[in-house]
């Protein structure tokens, strides 16, 4: 197989071929891989003239470097993005969490809270002339406080998945191949 030192390819099997290594961010010794070090140096990490890191494509999507019309400029060896994102209220579309109430009087009221029943009601028991207030909670009990989450700020600042649909492959870098010569 013809390959250039430093070339990266995707493979559909679970091991790197001979003279290749997984792009997993692992460190290599400069003295053992002088040709590869002369090409990528410490772009991806390591200690100058001692060790260098291979690119890390574990859980990442590769992207070409450079720029173009309407594109964000990308520099070789930079990483960006996040697998999860926590939304803030300023990023959410404007919406309401409505509160439904009914001011019907007893006996026309249903006996408990629901999508069309009262949060509270005033009733006059037969023949007493005195009114009695009943307050319903979101759990259906009488004379209890409403659940503030029913009408308050929603969310706990928890992250949601931010990964596009993917097909997993192994990205490998050629450790020892033809030495690439820049085009003139």
Secondary structure by P-SEA (a helix, b strand, c coil): ccccccbbbbbcccccccccccccbbbbbccccaaaaaacccccccccccbbbccccccbbbbbcccccccccccccbbbbbcbbbbcccccccccbbbbbbcccccccccccccccccccccccccccbbbbbbbccccccccccccccccccccccccccccbbbbbbbbbbcccccccccc
